[in-house]
Amino acid sequence: MAATRWGFAALCFALAALAQSVPAAALDCANKPSHVDDVICGSAELEQASALMWGSIQELANFADEKEMSTLVADQNRWLAEWVQSCDAANAPAGLTACLIPKSQPRYQLLESRRLQIAGDRYSEPYDLGGLSLAISRPEGRSDRGDLFISNMLVAKGIYRLEPRARFRHEAVDALAFVANGGGAGYICANFPVYVVAVRPDRTPEVVRVPAKLDNRRDDACIAASRTPKGFKFTAEPSAGNDGWWQEWTPEDGLLPPHLIAFAPVPGTTMTRDLGDPLVGPVRNEQFYAALSRFSREGRIPLVTLTHAFAFAWEQHIDDPPSQIRIFNGCSSIGGPGRCYNTAEAKALYD
């Protein structure tokens, strides 16, 4: 079964691609190239402790520059070697874990404090941006929604929560890319607009609303944001039947023109092995997409109508297995099995 629009929206905002990889981060338990890897991979508890520590560092990739990240990674690798060595010589495997685990906890707390210093508490306010306050002003007596301001300049109205996604800083600018969470249904991307606010010395703050549409090609898209060496990259992934795009923001040039990401099925995928990418349902599957295209031609139904109808299909029915014919019910709106609200509910067959 494919993911619902709720899952799609969550995945759009959760775990967005990191702007920079973290070199030598985490373990190589398959190859165990180092003694440190060999020791940590020998214990599920040590693997978990190591993963928590690296997780704190990886969360900084969208908020720290390359020099800061390299320093953090080198320091963590140094600490891991000293950590293993501190208990290695005198302990058998079981005792080694018992010796190392308590020592990992202060280190994790230190890494978390560094994360807060660099990235800030991702959901707290006010957010210090270039010496100015980025915060939600809520009317007296209300604790839910308010208007978002950078200092005394209005950024957005009716905001429930500020969700930083990436930060870019140098001597001439302090810029934040964030989601202005307006609350409401998670599958309606328009509730989660993406902004850039940039603060420069002795200048009015720059406020940019990242477009959620591209040339009216599609409805509002969930936009992911990540840091790059030059600024930010914003991405609207292709969805079923809809092209996506990406575009960059830099302090020098602002928001640059978008680049198209054409929707395409995954080459070589077959229905017997893969129902498709969970973000777009079975339409991502090449074999299913070919069948849908044929169905579109023979039924004289626009392909985009069918791709939308099957993007979030719930059910798979198999009719007459000897002839290998399958029927998929399409449902493009949430409502649960048998409760489709789209106007193009249909069935696709292939053999």
C-alpha positions as CSV (number, residue, x, y, z in Angstrom):
1,M,0.0,0.0,0.0
2,A,1.2,3.5,-0.8
3,A,1.7,6.3,1.7
4,T,-1.2,8.6,2.3
5,R,-0.9,12.4,1.8
6,W,-0.4,12.7,5.5
7,G,2.8,10.5,5.2
8,F,3.8,12.5,2.1
9,A,3.7,15.8,3.9
10,A,5.5,14.5,6.9
11,L,8.3,13.0,4.7
12,C,8.6,16.3,2.8
13,F,9.5,18.1,6.0
14,A,11.1,15.3,8.0
15,L,14.8,14.3,7.4
16,A,15.3,16.6,4.4
17,A,18.5,15.8,2.5
18,L,21.6,17.1,4.3
19,A,23.4,20.0,2.6
20,Q,26.7,18.4,3.4
21,S,27.7,14.9,4.1
22,V,29.5,14.1,7.3
23,P,32.8,12.6,6.4
24,A,33.8,9.4,8.3
25,A,30.7,9.8,10.4
26,A,29.2,6.8,12.1
27,L,30.3,3.2,11.8
28,D,31.3,0.8,9.1
29,C,30.0,-2.4,10.7
30,A,30.1,-4.3,7.4
31,N,33.8,-3.9,6.8
32,K,35.0,-2.9,10.3
33,P,38.0,-1.1,9.0
34,S,39.2,0.2,12.3
35,H,39.6,-1.2,15.8
36,V,37.1,1.5,17.1
37,D,34.5,0.2,14.6
38,D,35.2,-3.4,15.6
39,V,34.7,-2.7,19.3
40,I,31.5,-0.6,18.9
41,C,29.9,-2.9,16.3
42,G,30.3,-5.8,18.8
43,S,27.5,-4.4,21.0
44,A,24.0,-3.2,20.1
45,E,24.2,-0.8,23.1
46,L,27.4,0.8,21.9
47,E,26.1,1.1,18.3
48,Q,23.1,2.9,19.7
49,A,25.2,5.2,21.8
50,S,27.5,6.0,18.9
51,A,24.5,6.6,16.6
52,L,23.0,9.1,19.1
53,M,26.3,11.0,19.2
54,W,26.7,11.1,15.4
55,G,23.0,12.1,15.1
56,S,23.7,15.3,17.1
57,I,26.5,16.1,14.7
58,Q,24.6,15.3,11.6
59,E,21.7,17.6,12.6
60,L,24.2,20.5,12.4
61,A,25.0,19.9,8.7
62,N,22.3,22.4,7.6
63,F,23.4,25.0,10.2
64,A,27.2,24.9,10.2
65,D,29.7,25.7,7.5
66,E,32.3,23.3,6.1
67,K,35.0,24.3,8.5
68,E,32.8,23.9,11.6
69,M,31.6,20.5,10.4
70,S,35.1,19.3,9.7
71,T,36.2,20.4,13.2
72,L,33.2,18.7,14.8
73,V,33.8,15.4,12.9
74,A,37.5,15.3,13.6
75,D,36.9,16.0,17.3
76,Q,34.3,13.2,17.5
77,N,36.6,10.7,15.8
78,R,39.4,11.6,18.2
79,W,37.0,11.2,21.2
80,L,35.8,7.8,20.0
81,A,39.3,6.5,19.8
82,E,40.1,7.7,23.3
83,W,36.7,6.4,24.6
84,V,37.4,2.8,23.3
85,Q,40.9,2.9,24.6
86,S,39.9,4.0,28.1
87,C,38.2,0.7,28.7
88,D,39.7,-1.6,26.1
89,A,42.7,-3.1,27.8
90,A,41.1,-4.4,31.0
91,N,37.7,-5.7,29.9
92,A,36.1,-8.6,28.2
93,P,33.3,-7.7,25.7
94,A,30.5,-7.7,28.3
95,G,32.5,-5.7,30.8
96,L,33.7,-3.4,28.0
97,T,30.1,-2.3,27.2
98,A,29.4,-1.8,30.9
99,C,32.5,0.4,31.1
100,L,31.9,2.5,28.0
101,I,28.2,3.2,28.2
102,P,28.3,5.5,31.2
103,K,31.2,7.5,29.6
104,S,29.1,8.1,26.5
105,Q,26.4,10.0,28.3
106,P,28.4,13.1,29.2
107,R,29.7,13.2,25.7
108,Y,26.2,13.1,24.2
109,Q,25.1,15.9,26.5
110,L,28.1,18.0,25.4
111,L,27.3,17.4,21.7
112,E,23.7,18.3,22.3
113,S,24.8,21.6,23.9
114,R,27.0,22.3,20.9
115,R,24.1,21.5,18.6
116,L,21.9,24.1,20.5
117,Q,24.7,26.7,20.3
118,I,25.0,26.3,16.5
119,A,21.5,25.4,15.4
120,G,19.5,26.8,18.2
121,D,16.5,25.0,19.7
122,R,14.7,24.2,16.5
123,Y,11.2,25.1,17.8
124,S,11.8,27.7,20.5
125,E,11.5,31.5,20.2
126,P,12.7,34.1,19.9
127,Y,15.3,33.1,17.3
128,D,18.4,35.3,17.3
129,L,19.1,36.2,13.7
130,G,21.9,38.6,13.1
131,G,21.2,40.3,16.4
132,L,17.5,40.7,15.7
133,S,14.6,38.7,17.1
134,L,12.6,36.4,14.9
135,A,9.6,35.5,16.9
136,I,5.8,35.0,16.8
137,S,3.7,37.7,18.4
138,R,0.5,36.2,19.8
139,P,-2.5,38.3,20.8
140,E,-3.2,38.5,24.5
141,G,-5.1,35.5,25.7
142,R,-4.0,33.2,22.8
143,S,-1.3,30.6,23.0
144,D,-1.7,29.0,19.6
145,R,-1.3,31.2,16.5
146,G,0.2,34.7,16.0
147,D,2.1,36.8,13.5
148,L,5.8,36.3,12.8
149,F,8.1,39.3,13.0
150,I,11.8,39.9,12.4
151,S,12.3,42.7,14.9
152,N,9.3,44.9,14.1
153,M,8.9,43.8,10.5
154,L,6.0,41.5,9.6
155,V,7.1,38.2,7.9
156,A,3.9,36.1,8.0
157,K,0.5,36.0,9.5
158,G,-1.3,33.2,11.4
159,I,1.7,31.1,12.4
160,Y,1.5,28.3,14.8
161,R,5.2,27.4,15.0
162,L,8.5,28.4,13.5
163,E,10.5,25.5,12.2
164,P,14.1,26.3,11.2
165,R,15.5,24.1,8.3
166,A,18.9,25.6,7.5
167,R,21.1,28.6,8.4
168,F,23.7,30.4,6.4
169,R,26.1,32.8,8.0
170,H,29.2,34.8,7.2
171,E,30.5,38.3,8.1
172,A,28.0,40.0,5.8
173,V,24.8,38.1,6.4
174,D,22.9,35.8,8.8
175,A,20.1,34.0,7.0
176,L,17.6,31.4,8.0
177,A,15.5,29.1,5.9
178,F,12.4,27.9,7.8
179,V,8.9,26.6,7.6
180,A,6.2,29.0,8.9
181,N,3.9,26.3,10.3
182,G,0.3,27.5,10.1
183,G,-1.1,24.3,11.5
184,G,-4.0,22.4,10.0
185,A,-4.1,19.3,7.8
186,G,-0.6,17.9,7.2
187,Y,-1.4,16.8,3.6
188,I,-2.2,20.4,2.6
189,C,1.2,21.8,1.8
190,A,-0.1,25.4,1.6
191,N,-0.3,25.3,5.4
192,F,3.5,25.1,5.6
193,P,5.0,28.0,3.6
194,V,8.8,28.2,3.4
195,Y,10.6,31.5,3.9
196,V,14.1,33.0,3.9
197,V,14.9,35.9,6.3
198,A,18.3,37.4,5.9
199,V,19.8,40.0,8.2
200,R,22.7,42.3,7.1
201,P,24.4,45.1,9.1
202,D,22.7,48.4,8.7
203,R,20.1,47.2,6.2
204,T,16.4,46.3,6.3
205,P,16.0,42.6,6.7
206,E,15.3,40.6,3.5
207,V,12.2,38.5,3.5
208,V,11.6,35.9,0.7
209,R,8.6,33.6,0.4
210,V,9.8,30.5,-1.5
211,P,7.2,29.8,-4.3
212,A,5.2,26.7,-3.7
213,K,4.2,26.5,-7.4
214,L,6.1,26.4,-10.6
215,D,4.4,28.1,-13.6
216,N,1.0,26.7,-12.4
217,R,2.3,23.2,-13.2
218,R,0.9,21.8,-10.0
219,D,-0.8,22.5,-6.7
220,D,1.1,23.8,-3.7
221,A,4.2,21.7,-3.1
222,C,5.9,20.7,0.1
223,I,9.3,22.4,-0.1
224,A,12.5,21.0,1.4
225,A,15.3,23.3,2.4
226,S,19.0,22.6,2.9
227,R,22.2,24.5,3.3
228,T,24.8,24.8,0.5
229,P,28.3,26.3,0.5
230,K,26.7,29.4,-1.2
231,G,23.3,29.7,0.5
232,F,20.2,27.5,0.4
233,K,18.7,24.9,-1.9
234,F,14.9,24.4,-2.1
235,T,13.4,21.3,-3.6
236,A,9.9,20.3,-4.5
237,E,10.2,16.6,-5.4
238,P,8.2,15.2,-8.3
239,S,4.9,13.6,-7.3
240,A,2.7,11.3,-9.3
241,G,2.2,12.9,-12.8
242,N,3.7,16.2,-11.6
243,D,7.2,17.5,-12.3
244,G,9.2,19.0,-9.5
245,W,11.9,21.6,-9.3
246,W,14.7,23.0,-7.3
247,Q,16.1,26.5,-6.9
248,E,18.8,28.2,-4.9
249,W,19.0,31.3,-2.8
250,T,22.3,33.1,-2.3
251,P,23.0,36.4,-0.4
252,E,24.4,38.0,-3.5
253,D,21.6,37.1,-6.0
254,G,18.6,36.2,-4.0
255,L,16.2,33.5,-5.2
256,L,17.5,32.1,-8.5
257,P,15.3,30.7,-11.3
258,P,14.0,27.2,-10.8
259,H,15.3,24.0,-12.5
260,L,12.8,21.4,-13.5
261,I,12.9,17.9,-12.1
262,A,10.8,15.8,-14.5
263,F,8.6,13.1,-13.0
264,A,9.6,9.7,-14.2
265,P,9.0,6.1,-13.1
266,V,11.9,4.1,-11.6
267,P,13.6,2.2,-14.5
268,G,13.3,-1.6,-14.2
269,T,10.8,-1.8,-11.4
270,T,8.1,-4.4,-11.7
271,M,4.9,-5.0,-9.9
272,T,5.9,-8.4,-8.7
273,R,8.8,-6.9,-6.7
274,D,8.0,-3.3,-6.1
275,L,4.7,-1.3,-5.8
276,G,6.6,1.9,-6.2
277,D,8.1,4.7,-4.2
278,P,6.0,5.4,-1.1
279,L,6.0,9.2,-1.8
280,V,4.1,8.8,-5.0
281,G,2.5,5.3,-4.8
282,P,2.6,2.7,-7.5
283,V,2.8,5.3,-10.3
284,R,6.6,5.5,-9.6
285,N,6.8,1.9,-10.8
286,E,7.8,1.6,-14.4
287,Q,5.7,-1.4,-15.2
288,F,2.6,0.1,-13.6
289,Y,3.2,3.4,-15.3
290,A,3.4,1.7,-18.7
291,A,0.1,0.0,-17.9
292,L,-1.5,3.2,-16.8
293,S,-0.3,4.9,-20.0
294,R,-1.9,2.2,-22.1
295,F,-5.1,2.5,-20.0
296,S,-5.0,6.3,-20.6
297,R,-4.8,5.8,-24.4
298,E,-7.4,3.1,-24.7
299,G,-9.8,4.7,-22.2
300,R,-9.2,8.2,-23.5
301,I,-8.6,9.5,-20.0
302,P,-5.8,12.1,-19.5
303,L,-2.8,10.4,-18.0
304,V,-2.4,13.1,-15.4
305,T,-5.9,12.3,-14.2
306,L,-5.0,8.7,-13.7
307,T,-1.7,9.4,-12.1
308,H,-3.4,11.6,-9.5
309,A,-6.0,9.0,-8.9
310,F,-3.5,6.2,-8.3
311,A,-0.9,8.3,-6.4
312,F,-2.2,7.2,-3.1
313,A,-3.9,3.9,-3.9
314,W,-4.9,1.9,-0.9
315,E,-5.9,-1.5,-2.1
316,Q,-4.5,-4.2,-4.4
317,H,-6.9,-6.7,-5.8
318,I,-5.8,-9.8,-7.7
319,D,-8.4,-11.2,-10.1
320,D,-8.0,-14.5,-12.0
321,P,-4.4,-15.2,-11.0
322,P,-3.9,-17.8,-13.9
323,S,-4.2,-14.9,-16.4
324,Q,-2.0,-12.6,-14.2
325,I,-4.5,-9.7,-14.4
326,R,-4.4,-7.3,-11.5
327,I,-6.8,-4.5,-10.6
328,F,-5.8,-1.5,-8.6
329,N,-8.4,0.8,-7.0
330,G,-7.3,4.4,-7.1
331,C,-8.0,7.0,-4.4
332,S,-6.4,10.4,-4.5
333,S,-7.9,11.8,-1.3
334,I,-7.8,10.7,2.3
335,G,-10.8,8.9,3.7
336,G,-9.8,5.3,4.2
337,P,-10.5,2.2,2.2
338,G,-13.8,2.5,0.3
339,R,-14.1,6.2,1.0
340,C,-12.6,8.0,-2.0
341,Y,-13.4,11.6,-2.6
342,N,-11.7,12.1,-5.9
343,T,-13.7,12.4,-9.1
344,A,-11.5,10.1,-11.1
345,E,-11.8,6.9,-9.2
346,A,-10.8,4.2,-11.7
347,K,-9.3,0.7,-12.2
348,A,-6.2,-0.2,-14.1
349,L,-5.5,-3.7,-15.4
350,Y,-2.4,-5.2,-16.8
351,D,-1.2,-8.7,-17.6
